[in-house]
């Protein structure tokens, strides 16, 4: 794996501060009703995509995740301006404005969603890995899901088949402590979600997911195991989200003191302190990076504002693959 050099840390700091500002600005746009529908923010979990993409081969590996999906594609190389446009339903968005907040997608960068069905991406991730294995691409799929999705029956079916066929996939539960508003402590008779892999003799472990170094180390070992044909790994990435489950979440299930306590482990502050302690940058230089991140997010908004909405007649274009599907005739009549 690439070393954790000065350049890596400075890139992590720049990326993670921009991601945090991007999500904060999305919150503002939602309150202004420029983003409609649902909006699930990623604040606090930035170390996970930072660590995983450090360990991945971005020329061939792929990623799939749930509906908290704005930051993962940025880490994979998708233009944040196009993600912002998609969030606001603009034609310049990653899916032409047809997907919205929960369905970011980029075939070019091998980011396959953005899925609104809880746990729906778990068998799909294994399917992508099966295709990689079948065509001998030497590629690995990283399949993310939340702690709530770990309780879905499809996880067990997928784990069984993935181990049976030794598929090149890394399953990652982003355990941010709450499935919507329900604590992990209340959803099962155990709190160590990673132990679900033991029933399938799948290598499994928990990792401190507030530290991108620890994430990258665990990710690299799992990815290389999958790439050499030894099958999947199940990683429990233990993290914490600072915002509610979605913008409609009033958070009655936790206290402000609890959130403040977890902010002591903020991954961005951790990166900042390591940079300063190693004399890789000064406070002033990091402040300049913060300003750069803020300015870039404003550029994303400007790009979105200057982009048109998709034409109304395109609403049915991406629904049916069959051009002469009978339902379309009924619509016209």
LUMLOLUM-244027 format. One record per residue (C-alpha): residue number from 1; residue in three letters; chain; x, y, z. Coordinates in nm, 2 decimals, m for minus. Example, Ala and Ser with C-alpha at 12.3 -4.5 7.8 and 13.67 -1.06 7.14 Angstrom:
# LUMLOLUM-244027
n/res/chain/u/v/w
1/ALA/A/1.23/m0.45/0.78
2/SER/A/1.37/m0.11/0.71
# end
This chain:
# LUMLOLUM-244027
n/res/chain/u/v/w
1/UNK/A/0.00/0.00/0.00
2/UNK/A/0.11/0.36/m0.07
3/UNK/A/0.28/0.51/0.24
4/UNK/A/0.10/0.77/0.46
5/UNK/A/0.31/1.05/0.34
6/UNK/A/0.29/1.43/0.38
7/UNK/A/0.12/1.45/0.04
8/UNK/A/m0.14/1.19/0.14
9/UNK/A/m0.22/1.37/0.46
10/UNK/A/m0.25/1.71/0.29
11/UNK/A/m0.48/1.56/0.02
12/UNK/A/m0.69/1.40/0.29
13/UNK/A/m0.72/1.73/0.47
14/UNK/A/m0.82/1.91/0.15
15/UNK/A/m1.07/1.65/0.05
16/UNK/A/m1.23/1.60/0.39
17/UNK/A/m1.27/1.97/0.46
18/UNK/A/m1.43/2.01/0.11
19/UNK/A/m1.66/1.71/0.17
20/UNK/A/m1.77/1.86/0.51
21/UNK/A/m1.84/2.20/0.36
22/UNK/A/m2.02/2.04/0.06
23/UNK/A/m2.26/1.86/0.30
24/UNK/A/m2.31/2.17/0.51
25/UNK/A/m2.40/2.37/0.20
26/UNK/A/m2.64/2.09/0.09
27/UNK/A/m2.82/2.14/0.42
28/UNK/A/m2.85/2.51/0.35
29/UNK/A/m2.98/2.44/0.00
30/UNK/A/m3.24/2.19/0.13
31/UNK/A/m3.37/2.45/0.38
32/UNK/A/m3.41/2.69/0.08
33/UNK/A/m3.60/2.41/m0.10
34/UNK/A/m3.34/2.39/m0.38
35/UNK/A/m3.28/2.03/m0.29
36/UNK/A/m3.61/1.84/m0.27
37/UNK/A/m3.71/1.50/m0.14
38/UNK/A/m3.47/1.33/0.11
39/UNK/A/m3.13/1.44/0.21
40/UNK/A/m2.89/1.22/0.41
41/UNK/A/m2.57/1.40/0.52
42/UNK/A/m2.23/1.24/0.58
43/UNK/A/m2.07/1.47/0.84
44/UNK/A/m1.84/1.28/1.07
45/UNK/A/m1.79/0.97/0.85
46/UNK/A/m1.53/1.13/0.61
47/UNK/A/m1.24/0.90/0.71
48/UNK/A/m1.41/0.60/0.56
49/UNK/A/m1.40/0.70/0.18
50/UNK/A/m1.06/0.87/0.24
51/UNK/A/m0.91/0.55/0.38
52/UNK/A/m1.07/0.31/0.13
53/UNK/A/m0.98/0.50/m0.18
54/UNK/A/m0.62/0.52/m0.06
55/UNK/A/m0.61/0.14/m0.05
56/UNK/A/m0.81/0.08/m0.38
57/UNK/A/m0.69/0.07/m0.74
58/UNK/A/m0.91/0.34/m0.88
59/UNK/A/m0.83/0.23/m1.24
60/UNK/A/m1.04/m0.08/m1.20
61/UNK/A/m1.20/m0.13/m0.85
62/UNK/A/m1.56/m0.03/m0.80
63/UNK/A/m1.79/0.10/m0.52
64/UNK/A/m2.16/0.07/m0.44
65/UNK/A/m2.34/0.22/m0.14
66/UNK/A/m2.67/0.32/0.01
67/UNK/A/m2.85/0.66/0.00
68/UNK/A/m2.60/0.86/0.21
69/UNK/A/m2.40/0.88/m0.11
70/UNK/A/m2.27/1.23/m0.20
71/UNK/A/m1.92/1.18/m0.07
72/UNK/A/m1.83/0.83/m0.19
73/UNK/A/m1.84/0.93/m0.56
74/UNK/A/m1.63/1.24/m0.50
75/UNK/A/m1.36/1.01/m0.34
76/UNK/A/m1.38/0.79/m0.66
77/UNK/A/m1.31/1.10/m0.88
78/UNK/A/m1.66/1.21/m0.98
79/UNK/A/m1.68/1.59/m1.03
80/UNK/A/m1.85/1.75/m0.72
81/UNK/A/m2.01/2.01/m0.95
82/UNK/A/m2.20/1.74/m1.13
83/UNK/A/m2.30/1.59/m0.79
84/UNK/A/m2.43/1.92/m0.67
85/UNK/A/m2.63/1.96/m1.00
86/UNK/A/m2.78/1.61/m0.95
87/UNK/A/m2.88/1.69/m0.60
88/UNK/A/m3.08/1.99/m0.73
89/UNK/A/m3.23/1.80/m1.02
90/UNK/A/m3.03/1.98/m1.30
91/UNK/A/m2.96/1.84/m1.64
92/UNK/A/m2.58/1.87/m1.59
93/UNK/A/m2.61/1.62/m1.29
94/UNK/A/m2.45/1.28/m1.29
95/UNK/A/m2.78/1.12/m1.39
96/UNK/A/m2.92/1.42/m1.59
97/UNK/A/m3.11/1.54/m1.28
98/UNK/A/m3.32/1.22/m1.28
99/UNK/A/m3.17/1.05/m0.97
100/UNK/A/m3.14/1.32/m0.71
101/UNK/A/m2.98/1.29/m0.36
102/UNK/A/m3.01/0.92/m0.31
103/UNK/A/m2.91/0.79/m0.65
104/UNK/A/m2.57/0.94/m0.75
105/UNK/A/m2.42/0.71/m1.02
106/UNK/A/m2.11/0.72/m1.24
107/UNK/A/m2.03/0.43/m1.48
108/UNK/A/m1.71/0.62/m1.59
109/UNK/A/m1.57/0.61/m1.23
110/UNK/A/m1.72/0.27/m1.14
111/UNK/A/m1.95/0.42/m0.88
112/UNK/A/m2.27/0.22/m0.90
113/UNK/A/m2.50/0.41/m0.66
114/UNK/A/m2.67/0.54/m0.45
115/UNK/A/m2.96/0.30/m0.36
116/UNK/A/m3.28/0.39/m0.17
117/UNK/A/m3.38/0.04/m0.08
118/UNK/A/m3.23/m0.05/0.26
119/UNK/A/m2.97/m0.32/0.19
120/UNK/A/m3.07/m0.34/m0.17
121/UNK/A/m2.71/m0.27/m0.28
122/UNK/A/m2.56/m0.57/m0.09
123/UNK/A/m2.65/m0.84/m0.34
124/UNK/A/m2.58/m0.60/m0.62
125/UNK/A/m2.22/m0.55/m0.49
126/UNK/A/m2.17/m0.92/m0.50
127/UNK/A/m2.31/m0.93/m0.85
128/UNK/A/m2.06/m0.67/m0.96
129/UNK/A/m1.79/m0.88/m0.80
130/UNK/A/m1.92/m1.19/m0.98
131/UNK/A/m1.88/m1.01/m1.31
132/UNK/A/m1.53/m0.90/m1.22
133/UNK/A/m1.44/m1.26/m1.14
134/UNK/A/m1.61/m1.40/m1.45
135/UNK/A/m1.43/m1.16/m1.69
136/UNK/A/m1.10/m1.20/m1.49
137/UNK/A/m1.07/m0.82/m1.44
138/UNK/A/m0.86/m0.85/m1.12
139/UNK/A/m1.09/m0.59/m0.98
140/UNK/A/m1.26/m0.57/m0.64
141/UNK/A/m1.60/m0.42/m0.54
142/UNK/A/m1.63/m0.23/m0.22
143/UNK/A/m1.99/m0.27/m0.10
144/UNK/A/m2.10/m0.02/0.17
145/UNK/A/m2.42/m0.03/0.38
146/UNK/A/m2.55/0.10/0.71
147/UNK/A/m2.60/m0.07/1.04
148/UNK/A/m2.97/m0.09/0.98
149/UNK/A/m2.91/m0.28/0.65
150/UNK/A/m2.70/m0.53/0.84
151/UNK/A/m3.04/m0.67/0.97
152/UNK/A/m3.17/m0.75/0.62
153/UNK/A/m3.21/m1.11/0.51
154/UNK/A/m3.05/m1.04/0.18
155/UNK/A/m2.72/m0.99/0.36
156/UNK/A/m2.71/m1.35/0.48
157/UNK/A/m2.80/m1.49/0.13
158/UNK/A/m2.53/m1.27/m0.02
159/UNK/A/m2.26/m1.36/0.24
160/UNK/A/m2.33/m1.73/0.18
161/UNK/A/m2.30/m1.71/m0.20
162/UNK/A/m2.00/m1.47/m0.19
163/UNK/A/m1.80/m1.71/0.04
164/UNK/A/m1.91/m2.01/m0.16
165/UNK/A/m1.79/m1.86/m0.48
166/UNK/A/m1.49/m1.66/m0.33
167/UNK/A/m1.61/m1.34/m0.49
168/UNK/A/m1.38/m1.04/m0.50
169/UNK/A/m1.59/m0.81/m0.28
170/UNK/A/m1.53/m0.63/0.05
171/UNK/A/m1.85/m0.58/0.25
172/UNK/A/m1.84/m0.27/0.48
173/UNK/A/m2.10/m0.18/0.74
174/UNK/A/m2.07/0.19/0.82
175/UNK/A/m2.18/0.16/1.18
176/UNK/A/m2.27/0.52/1.27
177/UNK/A/m2.45/0.39/1.58
178/UNK/A/m2.81/0.45/1.47
179/UNK/A/m3.03/0.29/1.21
180/UNK/A/m3.25/0.60/1.14
181/UNK/A/m3.34/0.67/1.51
182/UNK/A/m3.28/0.33/1.66
183/UNK/A/m2.96/0.26/1.85
184/UNK/A/m2.76/m0.05/1.75
185/UNK/A/m2.79/m0.16/2.11
186/UNK/A/m3.17/m0.21/2.05
187/UNK/A/m3.16/m0.39/1.72
188/UNK/A/m3.00/m0.72/1.81
189/UNK/A/m2.86/m0.93/2.10
190/UNK/A/m2.51/m0.83/2.01
191/UNK/A/m2.34/m0.50/1.92
192/UNK/A/m2.04/m0.64/1.73
193/UNK/A/m2.19/m0.64/1.38
194/UNK/A/m1.87/m0.77/1.22
195/UNK/A/m1.93/m1.10/1.39
196/UNK/A/m2.21/m1.18/1.15
197/UNK/A/m1.93/m1.29/0.91
198/UNK/A/m1.82/m1.57/1.15
199/UNK/A/m2.13/m1.77/1.06
200/UNK/A/m1.99/m1.80/0.70
201/UNK/A/m1.62/m1.83/0.80
202/UNK/A/m1.57/m1.50/0.63
203/UNK/A/m1.27/m1.30/0.76
204/UNK/A/m1.42/m1.01/0.96
205/UNK/A/m1.31/m0.73/1.19
206/UNK/A/m1.40/m0.40/1.34
207/UNK/A/m1.20/m0.08/1.27
208/UNK/A/m1.18/0.27/1.42
209/UNK/A/m1.34/0.45/1.13
210/UNK/A/m1.26/0.80/1.26
211/UNK/A/m0.90/0.75/1.15
212/UNK/A/m0.83/0.72/0.78
213/UNK/A/m0.50/0.54/0.84
214/UNK/A/m0.67/0.26/1.03
215/UNK/A/m0.94/0.24/0.77
216/UNK/A/m0.68/0.22/0.49
217/UNK/A/m0.48/m0.05/0.66
218/UNK/A/m0.79/m0.27/0.71
219/UNK/A/m0.92/m0.20/0.36
220/UNK/A/m0.59/m0.28/0.19
221/UNK/A/m0.56/m0.62/0.36
222/UNK/A/m0.92/m0.70/0.26
223/UNK/A/m0.88/m0.57/m0.10
224/UNK/A/m0.57/m0.77/m0.16
225/UNK/A/m0.72/m1.09/m0.02
226/UNK/A/m1.01/m1.05/m0.26
227/UNK/A/m0.79/m0.96/m0.56
228/UNK/A/m0.58/m1.27/m0.52
229/UNK/A/m0.89/m1.49/m0.52
230/UNK/A/m0.93/m1.57/m0.15
231/UNK/A/m1.28/m1.42/m0.13
232/UNK/A/m1.46/m1.15/0.07
233/UNK/A/m1.40/m0.98/0.40
234/UNK/A/m1.66/m0.81/0.63
235/UNK/A/m1.54/m0.49/0.79
236/UNK/A/m1.74/m0.30/1.05
237/UNK/A/m1.63/0.06/1.02
238/UNK/A/m1.72/0.22/1.35
239/UNK/A/m1.80/0.58/1.30
240/UNK/A/m2.05/0.85/1.40
241/UNK/A/m2.28/1.09/1.21
242/UNK/A/m2.30/1.44/1.35
243/UNK/A/m2.62/1.52/1.16
244/UNK/A/m2.96/1.35/1.19
245/UNK/A/m3.05/1.04/0.98
246/UNK/A/m3.20/1.28/0.72
247/UNK/A/m3.31/1.64/0.72
248/UNK/A/m3.65/1.54/0.86
249/UNK/A/m3.49/1.39/1.17
250/UNK/A/m3.54/1.59/1.49
251/UNK/A/m3.30/1.35/1.67
252/UNK/A/m3.50/1.29/1.99
253/UNK/A/m3.31/0.96/2.04
254/UNK/A/m2.98/1.12/2.14
255/UNK/A/m2.86/1.42/2.34
256/UNK/A/m2.65/1.71/2.22
257/UNK/A/m2.39/1.61/2.48
258/UNK/A/m2.35/1.27/2.31
259/UNK/A/m2.29/1.43/1.98
260/UNK/A/m2.05/1.68/2.13
261/UNK/A/m1.86/1.39/2.29
262/UNK/A/m1.81/1.22/1.96
263/UNK/A/m1.70/1.54/1.80
264/UNK/A/m1.38/1.50/2.01
265/UNK/A/m1.29/1.22/1.77
266/UNK/A/m1.36/1.44/1.46
267/UNK/A/m1.15/1.28/1.17
268/UNK/A/m1.08/1.62/1.02
269/UNK/A/m0.93/1.75/1.34
270/UNK/A/m0.73/1.43/1.38
271/UNK/A/m0.58/1.48/1.04
272/UNK/A/m0.51/1.84/1.11
273/UNK/A/m0.33/1.77/1.44
274/UNK/A/m0.11/1.50/1.27
275/UNK/A/m0.01/1.74/0.99
276/UNK/A/0.08/2.01/1.25
277/UNK/A/0.27/1.77/1.48
278/UNK/A/0.48/1.65/1.18
279/UNK/A/0.54/2.01/1.06
280/UNK/A/0.39/1.92/0.72
281/UNK/A/0.20/2.25/0.71
282/UNK/A/0.14/2.56/0.93
283/UNK/A/m0.19/2.68/1.07
284/UNK/A/m0.19/2.95/0.81
285/UNK/A/m0.14/2.70/0.52
286/UNK/A/m0.42/2.48/0.65
287/UNK/A/m0.65/2.79/0.68
288/UNK/A/m0.57/2.86/0.32
289/UNK/A/m0.68/2.51/0.24
290/UNK/A/m1.00/2.57/0.43
291/UNK/A/m1.06/2.88/0.22
292/UNK/A/m0.99/2.69/m0.10
293/UNK/A/m1.25/2.43/0.00
294/UNK/A/m1.51/2.69/0.08
295/UNK/A/m1.45/2.87/m0.25
296/UNK/A/m1.47/2.54/m0.45
297/UNK/A/m1.80/2.46/m0.29
298/UNK/A/m1.93/2.80/m0.39
299/UNK/A/m1.82/2.72/m0.75
300/UNK/A/m2.02/2.40/m0.73
301/UNK/A/m2.33/2.60/m0.63
302/UNK/A/m2.26/2.85/m0.91
303/UNK/A/m2.24/2.56/m1.16
304/UNK/A/m2.57/2.42/m1.04
305/UNK/A/m2.75/2.76/m1.04
306/UNK/A/m2.63/2.82/m1.40
307/UNK/A/m2.74/2.47/m1.52
308/UNK/A/m3.09/2.41/m1.68
309/UNK/A/m3.35/2.17/m1.55
310/UNK/A/m3.40/1.87/m1.78
311/UNK/A/m3.67/1.90/m2.05
312/UNK/A/m4.01/1.77/m1.92
313/UNK/A/m4.05/1.53/m2.22
314/UNK/A/m3.74/1.34/m2.09
315/UNK/A/m3.93/1.21/m1.79
316/UNK/A/m4.01/0.87/m1.96
317/UNK/A/m3.69/0.83/m2.16
318/UNK/A/m3.50/0.64/m1.89
319/UNK/A/m3.78/0.42/m1.76
320/UNK/A/m3.82/0.15/m2.03
321/UNK/A/m3.54/0.00/m2.23
322/UNK/A/m3.80/m0.11/m2.49
323/UNK/A/m3.86/0.18/m2.73
324/UNK/A/m4.21/0.08/m2.83
325/UNK/A/m4.33/m0.02/m2.48
326/UNK/A/m4.72/m0.02/m2.49
327/UNK/A/m4.76/0.20/m2.18
328/UNK/A/m4.59/0.49/m2.36
329/UNK/A/m4.87/0.48/m2.63
330/UNK/A/m5.13/0.51/m2.36
331/UNK/A/m4.96/0.82/m2.23
332/UNK/A/m4.95/0.98/m2.57
333/UNK/A/m5.33/0.91/m2.62
# end
